[in-house]
Amino acid sequence: MATATLAAPRFEIGAVAMNQPKQLRPDLQEVVADILALKAMERNERFITHKAQREILNKLNADDLAAVARAIAAADKQQQPIYQRNK
């Protein structure tokens, strides 16, 4: 009887998969949570929060801002409904 073997992919040390999200630092996680809370307030309470969001984001450097933007985009994508009715 013949046996088949399946070769598992090998990852070398230091190799990073492209789809793995980077873990945010705790201070950046707090910024993401604050921005998402302000966006929810804007959506639910119809309260304009653009200035508050801008003040929070202005404190970040370019790298941190990019990381926060990716995290917010991912969170917004998860909150989108799968199906939207035609109006």
C-alpha positions as CSV (number, residue, x, y, z in Angstrom):
1,M,0.0,0.0,0.0
2,A,1.4,3.4,-1.0
3,T,1.4,6.3,1.4
4,A,1.3,10.0,0.4
5,T,3.1,12.7,2.3
6,L,2.1,16.3,2.3
7,A,4.8,18.9,2.5
8,A,3.9,21.8,4.7
9,P,5.2,25.2,3.7
10,R,8.4,26.3,5.5
11,F,8.9,29.8,6.8
12,E,12.4,31.0,7.5
13,I,13.1,33.0,10.6
14,G,12.5,36.7,9.9
15,A,10.1,36.1,7.0
16,V,6.8,37.9,7.4
17,A,3.6,36.9,5.6
18,M,2.1,39.9,3.7
19,N,-1.4,39.3,5.1
20,Q,-0.5,39.4,8.7
21,P,-1.6,42.7,10.4
22,K,1.0,44.3,12.5
23,Q,0.2,44.6,16.2
24,L,-0.4,48.2,17.2
25,R,1.3,49.7,20.3
26,P,-1.1,50.3,23.2
27,D,-1.1,54.1,22.7
28,L,-2.0,53.7,19.0
29,Q,-4.7,51.2,19.9
30,E,-6.2,53.9,22.2
31,V,-6.1,56.4,19.3
32,V,-7.9,53.9,17.0
33,A,-10.5,53.3,19.7
34,D,-11.0,57.1,20.2
35,I,-11.4,57.7,16.5
36,L,-13.9,54.8,16.1
37,A,-15.9,56.1,19.1
38,L,-16.0,59.6,17.6
39,K,-17.1,58.2,14.2
40,A,-19.9,56.2,16.0
41,M,-21.0,59.4,17.8
42,E,-21.1,61.2,14.5
43,R,-23.1,58.4,12.9
44,N,-25.5,57.7,15.8
45,E,-25.9,61.2,17.4
46,R,-25.4,63.3,14.3
47,F,-22.7,65.2,16.1
48,I,-19.9,66.6,14.0
49,T,-16.6,65.2,15.2
50,H,-14.2,66.1,12.4
51,K,-12.3,68.7,14.4
52,A,-11.8,66.3,17.4
53,Q,-10.6,63.5,15.1
54,R,-8.2,65.9,13.4
55,E,-6.8,67.1,16.8
56,I,-6.2,63.5,17.9
57,L,-4.5,62.5,14.6
58,N,-2.4,65.7,14.4
59,K,-0.3,64.4,17.4
60,L,0.9,61.4,15.4
61,N,4.0,61.1,13.2
62,A,3.7,59.8,9.6
63,D,4.4,56.1,10.4
64,D,2.0,56.0,13.4
65,L,-0.6,57.9,11.3
66,A,-0.3,55.3,8.5
67,A,-0.6,52.4,11.0
68,V,-3.7,54.0,12.6
69,A,-5.3,54.6,9.2
70,R,-4.9,51.0,8.3
71,A,-6.4,49.8,11.5
72,I,-9.3,52.2,11.2
73,A,-9.9,51.1,7.5
74,A,-9.9,47.5,8.6
75,A,-12.4,48.2,11.4
76,D,-14.6,50.2,9.1
77,K,-14.6,47.4,6.6
78,Q,-15.7,44.9,9.2
79,Q,-18.6,47.2,10.2
80,Q,-19.9,47.5,6.7
81,P,-23.1,45.5,6.0
82,I,-22.6,42.6,3.6
83,Y,-25.7,43.5,1.6
84,Q,-27.1,47.0,1.0
85,R,-30.6,47.4,-0.2
86,N,-31.2,49.4,-3.4
87,K,-33.0,52.7,-2.7
